[in-house]
């Protein structure tokens, strides 16, 4: 596994390059593989090595759990481990409840593995009750807390200097996720303050990870088999490398196409753990004659032990179970064999491999056409799962070519980089599908029939028509246009053709199309004949199906002289037939769509072309504007079954989380202030208790100062023991400020004594350098007056001004240093190092201004020959600025300053 991580990181460094479009653009993408048991995350950020995100304990995967211990909220393994003590306040496996009804298979299974109390939400979904304070949390809110935790980790990647807000997120989800479950993911992201870039099916993400380091000489078919905690799933993927017309390396493009999926939600890793836990519970009850199944803590302890033993049995034939004080103060010990465990799960054997068979059937492939079965997921290591898969596909096709834990999140990150304009990656095109049939339902136009018994009582009949708009296997990211010949407002419903199972409803949404009659009248006035309603149906890249828009359309033709003659003598009957064959007699299409050729032959009113607002060409300034042939209609869409959260509900949930975060931040600041005050008190006590005469603290303080500080110290220690538990943040700050005001002068003296030799040495060094410069500069000034002498760098006035500043600095320094000599260490300083440094800096600035003077122009002199001139060339020694001349010893200068030294 470590090998795969190193290999993949190396390949990524070669295949992905980062660039900025603007300084304000966000350059980070967060990828999350939110699993039933574990969360894996990765962030792509400029200047940061691409890898899996680590939590605060440097773990590469984080348990999908959030818990409360009193008022403290915990995440990851801390939250999961808390379940043994507070089982009803530790929330794990929330993915089972994501976007499913309160009465569903997912909620029922959750109740069998967790003692957490559930309640019914207003939307029909499941809420979770925090037992310690009876707080109701929606599943979306709890998952949003975990997303916020991951977001905080991602923003700290690269250190404080590269800290950057993260907003855009790619989330890997199971291919079997329905629209309701995908809505729940998006809602949780929005509550957490994140923005969805895309949802990607986890099997597709693994395939992308697999293809990143490979090229394919010919088209290959592979199966990605994901053995997860929540279920087993298989994805049929084809890989092909083609040329896209570009030159060089960029000319190769890898095509990843998903053609079939299969899954089983009832045979995941959690079911294995549940059965092993029940084996242990039954064994405990038999041995000790006490019922443990009603004990929440005891069952939580057995669950944790079952997880551990299950991992051991993957590599060993036998495992020892040991749980101290599991319940009733009884220490439980036993042994479990792999054979007994597999016998308890024997009915699941066929379910493990069935997703592969279903996926092959959906893709229309045979097993011998598949190159390999790529194993992914933590439970792909379980022997009984591997045995079932091998019995179906054979040992030779089993491949462990990806990291079984991290391939999905790394592939999701690469998918995010490929769709973002901020990054360049290997040229890969991904095509995914939906696993469910999606249809449109609507009522036919009403027909009135005369009653046989009573001719005066007419009967109005309507029947429900169904059109399959997106069959299972349809490509995501497509649009289709559906045509209705209606004269009045009507309603259409979008749903899954067959119930998706797991207790989830098949109804998706309902759309009311209104304003039809008025639009048709306007089109008729413009000359349109037989107007129709066109609705655009979309299937997004993230797998969401919906109705995008509806318009009234009528073809408006300008009659020419030839057209009038045709109308006078009559057109062909075949032409008239063709003009009306696009819409069936009942006003709508109910023919299932099989292919574009079949639609055209049958005159079906469903097409794959996108229908948008169409208008006639713009008229010239000399002609009148032609009438429109397309009029937008009002489209009112309302969700059915489980609606997504409204913006108001998301804001309310976000406010709840912000309140929790704010309270926790205030609590952290209070604890930090309290801990800081305690540490400060203990340090002061150590300083005051030191009786040594050589103690710097004692040397720099008077007895009165130490007594006052000691009195305040012990008063504060007494206050901490009596009132510290209930004190507020500002109280801790105030107590520390009072002590620091007494200790501050002592610490200031000590720091000044430490810094004084260095500051004095620097001042004397600058005096020394200034004297040296003045000596050499005056020599240069004297040489200018001699015949053929060099031009002077500085004027006499400039040198006099510098000398005046030097003498003033020397006098001030000598005077105040002498005054300081008479002061004791525990008395306030008369000369401060800050002032010494400021005065020395001012002199140095004046000195450097003259030293950096550019070389003056050379003098021109007449030559001995007539009509000719020459320039006097300066010698090498004097052609450079004074600052670069050879050093002169102190004895050769006229300096009155002593040489620099480090002692007072």
N, C-alpha and C positions, 0 to 999 in steps of 0.2 A: 504494500500500500504506500509506503514511503517512497518507493521507486516511482509509482505513478504520479505522486505529487511533484517530485523533482522533475520528472520528464515533462509533465504538463506545464509547470511554471517556465521551464526552458523554452518550450514551444511557443508559449504565449508571449514571451519576451521577443521572439522573432516574428510573430505573426500579427501583433497588435501594436499600433502606434497611436499616440495621443496628440491632439492639437486643439488650440483654442480659436474660436471665432471672435470672441470679444471677452474683455475682462469680466464683464458682468454675467456671462453665461455660466451656468452650472456645469461643472466638468465631472460630476460623480454620478454613477449609476449603482444602485443597490439591488442585488439579486437575493431572493429569499426562497428557500425550499422549506415550506412549512409542513413538516411531517407530523403524523399522529403522535409519535414519541419524541422526535428530535427536530430541532430547527438547525438548518445549515444556511449560512449567509456568506456572501462575497460582495466586495465593493470594488468597482473600477474607478480609480481616481488618478488624475495626472500626477506623476512623480512618485507614486506609491506602487510597490511591487504587488502584482495581482495574485491573490491567494484567497483561501478560505478565511473568513473573519474569526478571530479568537475572542472568547469572552474574557472576563476579568480574571478568571482562573487559568487562562491560556489553554482552554479546551476548544477543539475544533468543531464540536457539535454541542448544542445547547438543548437541554430538555425542555419540551413544550409544556411548561408548567408555570403557574403563578400562584402564590399563596400568601396568607397573612399570618403573622405571629403577633397577636395583639394589634398594635397599630403599625407594625413594621411590615412592609410589602417586600416579598422576595421573589426572585426569578431563577429559572434554570434548575440546577441540581440542588441548590439550597431550598427551593420551593418543593421539589419532588421529595427530598429527604424528610421534609417537615410532615409529610402525610402520615408517618408512623405515630406522630404525637398529636397532630391536629388534622385528622383525615377529612373532616367536613369543611375545612378552610384551605385545603390544598387542591387546586384545580388543574388536573392534567387531562390529556386525551380530549380536549375541547373540539378537535377537528371532527369528531364523530357527531357533534351537535351543530355543526356549521351549516346554516341555511336549510335545515330539515325541520319538519313539523314536530310539535310536542308529542303527538302520537305517531311515531315512526320507528322503523327498525333500529336506526341509529340511537335514538333516545332510549329505547328498550335495552339495547346492548350496553349502553353507558351505565344504566342502573345496575347491571349485573357485575360491573367491575369497579364501581366507585360508590361510596356512601354519600356523596355530595347530594344535597337536596335540590330538586328541580322545580320550576314553576312555569306556568303557561304564560307566554307573552301576549300582548294585545294583537300582534301580527300573526299569532298562531305558532310562533317558534318557541324555543326553550330559553328560559332564564335560569341562572344559577344563583343560589342563595348562599351568602356568606354567613355561616352559622354564628360566628362570634357576635355579630351586631345586626343580624337579620337583614342585611343589605341585599337587594336584588341587583344582579349584574346581568346584562345581556351577554351572550356568547361573543358578539362582535366587540363589545367593550373590553372583555378580558383578553381577546386575541389582539386587540389594538394596543393594550398595555405591553404585550410581548413584542409587537412590532415597534413600539416606541423605544423599548429597551434595546432592540437590535439597531435601530436608527442612532441611538446615542453611542453605541459601540462603533458604528461605522463612521461617525463624525470624528471620533478620536483616533482613527487610523492615520499613521504618519506623524503623530505628535501634535503638540499645541500649535506649532508654527504652520502646519498644513491643515488645521481644523477648518472644515467647510461644511455648511449645511447640506444635508442630503434630502432630496425630495422625490426624485424619480425612482420607481421601483418596478422590477420584474419579479413576478411570483410564479413559481412552478406549482401546478395543480394536477391532480389525477385526471386522466382523459375521461373518466366516467362522471366527472362533476357536471351536475345539471346547471341550468341557468340560475336557479335559486342559490346554489352553493357558490357559484362564481360571483353573484351579487353580494353575498356575505363577505367574501374576501375583499371586494372593492370597498364595501362599507367600513370594514375594520381598518383598511388603509387610510381612508378619509378621516376617520375618527382620530387616528394616530398622527394626522397632519402630513401624510404622505400622498404622493400622486402616482396613480397607476400608469406605467408606460405600456405594459402588456401582460396578459396571462399567457403562459406557455405550458403545454402539457408536459408532464415530467418525462414521459417516454421520449418525446421529441427532443427535450433538453439533453437527455442522455445520448441520443443519436447525434446531436450536434457536437457534444463533447467527443464522441467516438470519431467523428469525421474531421475534427480540427487538425489532427496530426497525420492524416492519411490522404492519399490520392487513390483513385479507383480507375484502373485501366478499362474496365467494362462495368456495366450495370450490375450491382450486387444487391441481394435481398438479405436482410438480417432481422432477427426478432430481438427486441429489447424486452426482457422479462424482469418485471419489478416485483419483488417479494417484500411488501411493506407491512407495517403494523396494522394498517386499516384495511388491507385487501391485497389480492394478487391481480396483476394486470400484464397484458402483453401487447406490444405495438409492433406491427410489421412496417419496416422502413426500407426504402430503396435508396442506394447511394450511387451517384454517377458523376464523373468529372467530364465536363464539356468545355469547349472553347467559346468564349463570348465575344471574340473579335478584337480584343485588346492585345497589345504586344507585351512581351516579357512575361514576368510572373503573374501579372494581373490578367493575363489572357485565359487562365484556367478558372472555371467556376464549378463548385461542387453543388449538385442538386440533391437535396434531402426531401424525399416524398413519403408521407405516411399514407398507407393504403388500407390498413385494417387495424382494429383494436379488439381486444377481448378482456373481460375482467370478471372478478368474483369478489364481492364485498364481504362475504361471510367466512372467508378462510384466511384472514390475515394473522399477523404475529400476535396481536392481542388475544385472539381466540385461543392460540396455543398457550399463552400465559394464563388465561382464565381457567383452562382445563387443568393445568398443572397446579394452580392455586387450589382448585376444588379438590384435587387428589390429596393435597396436603391437609386441607381442612377436614376431609372425611377421615383420613388416617389419625389426625389429632383427636377427633371425637370418639373414634373406636378405642384408641389407647387410653384416653383419660375420662371417657364417659361424660364429657361436658360439651355443650353446643357452642361452637365458636362462630358460626355463620352470622349470628346477630350482633357480634362484637365488632364495631367499626374499626377500632384500633388493631385488634387481633387480625382481622382480615387484611388490613393495610400492611401489617408486618409480613403476613404470609404472601401477599402480592409482591412485595419487594424481594422476598427470598425466592419466590418462583421465577422472577426475572433473572436473578443471579444463577439459579440452578439451571434454567433453560440454556443460558450461555455456556455453562460448563458441559452440559450434555451434548452440545454441538461438537465437542472435541473429545469427550470421554464417554465411556459406557455406563458410568455410575457417578453419582454425586451425593455428597453428604449435606443434609439439611440441618441447620442449627440456628434457632431463634431463641434468644434469651427473653424470658418473661413475655411470651407471646400473648398470653391471656391468663387470667385467674392466678397470676404469679407462678405460672408453670413454664419451665424451660423446655422447649420442644426440640427433639432431635430424632432424625430418621435418615434412611437412605432411599434414593430414587434411582431406578435403572432406566436407561434409554429405551429398553424394550417395553417396559410398563408405560412409559410416557407415550411412545408411539402407538401402543395398543389403545390408549385412551383417545387418540386422535386418528384412528384408522379410517373413520368415515370421511375425513378431510383429504385423504390421499388423492382421490380423483379430482377434487376441486382445485388442487394445486396446479395441475397441468391443463385443465380445461380452457383457461384463457388463451393458451397458445393455439389450441384447435379452433376456437371461435375466431381468433384473429386471422388465422390462415383462411378460414371459410369466408370471412368478410372481404378479404383481399383477393379471393379467387386464386389462391396459390396452393401448391402442394409442398409438403415438407422437404422433398428432395430438391426443390428450387431455392431453398434457403441456405445461405452460406454458414451461418452460425446463430446461436442463441446467446445473446449477451446478458449475463446475469447482473442484476443491480438490486440494491436494497439490502438492509441488514439481515433479513431473514432468508436471503438466498444462501446463507452459510449453514442453515439448518439441514441436517442430514436427510430428514424425511422429505423436505421440500426438494432438495437436489435429486433424491432418488426418484421422486414422482416425475420430475422434469426429464431426467435421463431416460426413464422408461418410455417416455413419449417421443423424444427426439434423438436419443442415442448419445453415448459418451462423446463421440467425435465432434458433435456440433456445439458442445458446451464451451463457451468462451468467457473468460474472466479478464477481458481486455480494458475494463474501465474501473475506476475507484468505486466500489460498491456503495460508499456512503456519500461521496462528494461529486460524482459525475453530473447529477441533475443540477445542482446549484452552480457549478462551473459552466455547464452548458447554458443555463438560463442567463448568466452574466454575459456570456458571449453573444447570446441572442439579443440582449439589451444593447450591447455595443454595436451590433450589426444594424439595428434600426435607429440608432441615435446619430445625428449629424456631428456629434462631438468626437467620434472615434472612427478609425479605419481598422478593419479586420480582414481576415481571409475572406475571399468572395464566396459566400455560401448563400444559397437560396433555399428557404424552407417552405414546404407546403404541407399543411396539416388538414385534418378532417374533423367532422362531428360524428359521434357514435350513434346518435338518435335520429329517427325520422321526425321531421318537423312539418306540420301541415297547417293549412288555413281552412277554417270552417265558416260557413255563412249560410243564410237562408235563401232559398230560391225566390224568384219573384212570385208574389201571390197570384193564384189563379182562382177565379170564381166559378163554381159549378152549381147548376140547378138541382135542388133536391127532388128525388123521384116521388116522394110522398107529398111534399108540399112545395109546389112550384114558386110560392112567394117567399120561401126561406132559402136564400142562396148560401152556399158553403164555400168558404175561402180556405184553400189548402196551400201549405208551404212545406217544403222538405229541406233538411239540412244537407248541404253539399260539402264535400271535403276535397281539397286539392293538396297533394303532396308537393310542397315547394322546395324543401331541402331534404332529400333522402339521406339516410345514413351513409356516410362516406363522402358527403358533399365537402368541397374545399372551403375552408374559412376564407374570409375576405372577399366574398362574392356578393353580387346584387342580382335580383330578378324583378321583373316588372309583371304585375298581374293586372289584367284588363277586365272590367265589369261594365256591362251594359245596363245601367240603372238610371232611373229618372228621379228617384227620391233618395233621401239620406238612408244609410244602412250601416250595419255593424258586422265586423269580421272578428274572428277569434283565432289566435295562434296557439298551438299546443303540440305536445309530443303525440305522435300517432299512437304509440303504445306506452303505457305507464313505465317510467324508468326504474320502477322498483324501489326498494329501501323505504317504502311508505311515503314516497314523494309524489305529489299530484302531477298530472300531465298538462294541466292548463297553465299557459304562460302569460298571455295578455289578451286584452280586448281593445279594439280600436273602433271608434265611431267616426264615420266619414260624413260630414255635413256640409251644407251649402251647395248640394248637387243641383237642385232645381234651378236656383238663381244662376249658377254658372252655365247650365245648359241653355237657359233663355238668352244669356249674353252671347254664347257661341252661335246660337241659331240666328240671332239678329245680325251677326257678322257673316252669315252665309255658310256656317258649318253644317254638315249633313251627318246625321246619326252620331252625335258626340258620345264618348264613353268616359269611364272613370279608370284612371291608371294609378295603381299603388306600387310604390317601390319597396321591396322587401330586402333586408340586408342580413348578412351573416358576418359579423366582425371577425377580425384576426384573433380576438380573444375568446371566440366561441359564443358571443351573444347574438341572438336572433331578435329581429324587431321589424317594425314598419316605419320607414324613414319619412315618407311623404305621400300625399295623394293629390292628384290633379284631374281636372276635367279637360279632355282633349277632343278636338274636332278638326278635321282637315278642311281648310278653307281654300277653295280653288277660284282663281280669276277666270271667268268665261271669256274665251276668245271667239272670233267669228267661226272658226272651225268647230269649236265646242258647241256653238249654237246650232250649226248645221247637223251635227251628230244627234243633238237632242231633237231636232225636227224630224229627221228620218229614222231615229232609234238606233241604239247601240246593240252590240251582240249580247245574247243571253249569257254566254260564258263569262263576259266581262262583269255583268251584273252579279252573277253568282260569286265570282271571286271577291267582289267588293264587300260582300256580307258574310263570307265564310269564316272570318277571323273570330267571331263570337257565336257561341251556340245559341239555340233558340230560347233557352231558359234564362239567358242574360248573363251567365257566368260559366266559367270553366270548372268542370269537376273531373277532368281527365288527369290521372296521375302522369307526371312527367318522367319519361324514360330517357330521351335523348332529344337534341335539337331537331334532328331529322324527323322523328316521330311527331313532335309538336307541330312542325310545319305541315306534315301530311294530314294530320287530324284537325288542323285549324285551331289548336289549343290557344287559349288566351294567356299563357304564361311564357315569358321569354327571359333569357338571361341577360339581356341588355338593360343597362341602367336607364330609368326614366326620370328625366329632370325637366324643369320648366323650359319650354321651347317657345320661341317667338319668331316672327317673320323677320326678314332682313331689314336693316335700318333704311328708311326711305331717304331720298335726297331732299335737299331744301326746297325743290320745286314741286315735290309730290306730297300727297297726304300720307300720314302714318297708316300702315296697313293694320287691320284688326288682328288681335292675338288669337292663336289657336290653342293656347294652353292657359288655364286659369287655376291657381292653387286653391285647394279645398281645405277646410278646417279638419284637422286630424286630432282627435282626443283619445289618447291612449291611457288605459288604466291597467295596472298589473292584476293578475288573478293569483289565487292560491297564496303564495308568500310574497308580498311586495317588498321591494328594496326600501331601505330607510329613506325617509324624506330629508331634504336639507335641514329642516327645523329639528328633526330627531338627531341628525348627525351633529348639529351644533350643540344640542343639549348633552349628548354623550361626550362630545369633546370638552365641554365645560366641566363635566363631572371628572374627567381624567385630569384636566388642568388643575382642578381644585385638589385632587389627590396628590398630584406632582408638587403643587405649591406647598401643601401641608408637609409633605415629606422633605422638601428642600428647606423649609423653615426649621423642621425638626433636626435635620442634619447640621444646619448652621448653629442651632442651639447646642447640640452635642459637641460640635467642634469648639464653640466658645467655652463650654464647660471644661472640656478636656484641656484646652489651651490654658485656662485659668488654673486648673489643678497642677499642670506641669510647671507653670510659672511660680506657683506658691512653693512647690517642693524645691525648685532651684534656688529661690530666695532663702528658704530655710537652710539649705546647705551652705550658702554664702555666709549667713549670719552665725551659723553654728561653728564655723571655722575659726578657731582661736589663734591660729598661727599669725605671728607678727609679720611674716613675709607674704601674707595673702594680699594680692592686688586690691581686692575689694576693701580690705581693712585699711590699706595704705591710702586709698583715695577717698575715704569717708571719715567724717568726724564721729565722735561717740554720740553726740546728740542726734545726728542723722540716723545712725544705726539703731538707736533706741526707738526713735519715732517709727522707723520702718518695721522694727520687730513688733511693736505694739499693733500696728495696722495689719501685719501679717497674721498674727494669731487671732485678731478679731475676724479677719476674712476666713480663716480656717474654721472657726466656730460657726460662722454664718453658712459656710458650705455644708457642714454636717447637719445643721438645723433646717435650713431653708433651700439648700441647693437643688433638691429634687423638684421643687415647685417654682423655682425662679425662672424669670423670662430671659430671653436673649440679651436685652439691654442691661439687665442687672449684672450679668457676667462681664459685659463690656465695661460697665461703670466701676465695678470692683477692681478690675485690672488697671483701668486708667488711674485710679487713686493710688495704687501701689507704684505704678510706673512714674507718676509725678514725684514720688519720694525717691525712687531709685534712679531716676533719670539724670540728675546732676552728678551722681557718683559715677555712673557709667560714662557720662560725657567727659569727665576728667580723665578717666582711665583711657578712653579712646584718644583724647588729645595728647596724653603723655606718650602713647604708642606711636601716634602719627607725627609728633613734633620733630624727631631727628630726621626723618625722611623729607619733611617740608623744609627744614632749615638747610639741609644738604642741597636740595634743588634750588633754593634761593641763592645760596653761595655759588653754585655751579653757573647760574645765569650771570651773576656779577662777574665771575671769573672770565667767562666767554665774552662778555661785553667789553671788559678791559683789554682783552687780547685783540678783539676786533678794532677797537679804537687805536691801539698802537700801530697795527698794520695799515689801517686806513690813513693815518696821518703820514706814514712813510710814503704812501702812494701820492698823497697830496703834495708833499715836498718835491718828489721826483718830477712832477708836472712842471715845476718852475725852472728846472734845469734845461739847457739846450738839448733838443731831441728827446725830452722826457715823455713818459707815457701819460695819456690823458687820465685825469682823476675820476674815480668812480662816484665820489660824493663831494659835496661842497663843505666848506668850513663851518657854515651855519648848521648844517645837518649834524655834523659830528659834535658840535658844541651842545646842541639840544639833547643828543643822546647821552653825552657825558653828564649833563645836568641831571637827567633822569636817573642815571646810574648813581651819582653821588647822593641824591635824595633817598634812593632805595637803600644804599649802604648805611646812611645815617639812621634812617628809620629802623632798619633791621638790627643794627648794633644797639640802639637805644632800648628797644623793647625786649630784645633777647637778654640784655643785662638786667632789666626789671624782672623778667621771668625767673632769673637765677635766684632771686631772693624769696620766691614763693615756695610754699610747701606743697606736697603732692595732694593733700586733702583740702587745699584752698583753690578757689576758682582761678582759672587761667587769665592772665592779663593780655596775652597775645594768642590769637586763635590761628590754627593752621589754615582755615579757609581764607582768612585775610592775607596770610603769608603767601598762599598760592595765587591769590588774585593779583597782588602787587607784583610778584615775580612774573606772572603771565603777561601783565601789561608791559613790563620792561622787555620781556622776550619778544613780544609782538613788534615793539619798536625796533629792536635789534634785527629781527628777521626781515623787516621791511627794507632796511638798508643792505643787508647781506644778499638779498635776492634781486638787487638792482641789475638791470641788463648792462652788458658791456658798452661803454660809450664809443662813439665813432672815432676812428683814428685820425691824427693830425696829418695834413697834407703839407709838404715842404718842397721848395724849388730845387731842381737838379742843377749840377755844375754845367751840363751841356745846354745850349740855347734851344728853346722850343720844346724841350723835354721836361718831364716831371716824373717824380717817383713818390711812392708812399713808404713812410717809415714803417717797417714791420716790427711788431712787438716781440720781444723774446718769449720763448716758451714758458719760462718761469712766471712771467708777469701777464700772460695773455688770458689767464683764468681769473674768476672773481676772487675777492679776498678770502671768501669762506673756504676756498680749496687750497690755500697756501699751506706750506709746511708749518707744523706746530712749533710754537716758541715756548720755551720753558718759563716758569713763573718768574725766575730771576731776571729774565730779559724784558719784562714788562714794567710799566709804571703803576701797576695796579696797587691799590691800597687795601684790596679785599684779601682775606686769607684764603688758602686753598680749601676746597670743600672737604668736609669731614662728616662723620656719622654720629659724633658725640656732642653733647651740649657742654 
